Amino acid sequence: MRRKLAVLVLSAAGAPEAGRKFTILQGRALSYSLTTDEHGELVVDPAPPGPFDLAPWPQKPPGSEEQ
């Protein structure tokens, strides 16, 4: 079965996050990286078989500070 994942990435203020980078992780393995388009949309096609994580990269959003 082929799976397709479509995601809309928004900031905390609700605005689309253009150019935001993500990685696809399966277990401890890094599958590949993706970037949102100008509308904050990201499409994984085909989506990996089995469970996976869509992780932001870098882990903290740009401009955020450690607390």
ChimeraX attribute file (.defattr): number of C-alpha atoms within 10 A of each C-alpha:
attribute: neighborCount
match mode: 1-to-1
recipient: residues
	/A:1	4
	/A:2	8
	/A:3	10
	/A:4	10
	/A:5	11
	/A:6	11
	/A:7	12
	/A:8	14
	/A:9	18
	/A:10	15
	/A:11	11
	/A:12	8
	/A:13	6
	/A:14	8
	/A:15	11
	/A:16	18
	/A:17	19
	/A:18	18
	/A:19	15
	/A:20	21
	/A:21	18
	/A:22	19
	/A:23	17
	/A:24	19
	/A:25	17
	/A:26	16
	/A:27	10
	/A:28	7
	/A:29	9
	/A:30	12
	/A:31	12
	/A:32	10
	/A:33	14
	/A:34	17
	/A:35	18
	/A:36	19
	/A:37	17
	/A:38	12
	/A:39	14
	/A:40	18
	/A:41	18
	/A:42	21
	/A:43	15
	/A:44	14
	/A:45	11
	/A:46	11
	/A:47	15
	/A:48	16
	/A:49	10
	/A:50	6
	/A:51	9
	/A:52	16
	/A:53	12
	/A:54	14
	/A:55	13
	/A:56	16
	/A:57	15
	/A:58	11
	/A:59	9
	/A:60	10
	/A:61	12
	/A:62	9
	/A:63	5
	/A:64	7
	/A:65	7
	/A:66	4
	/A:67	3
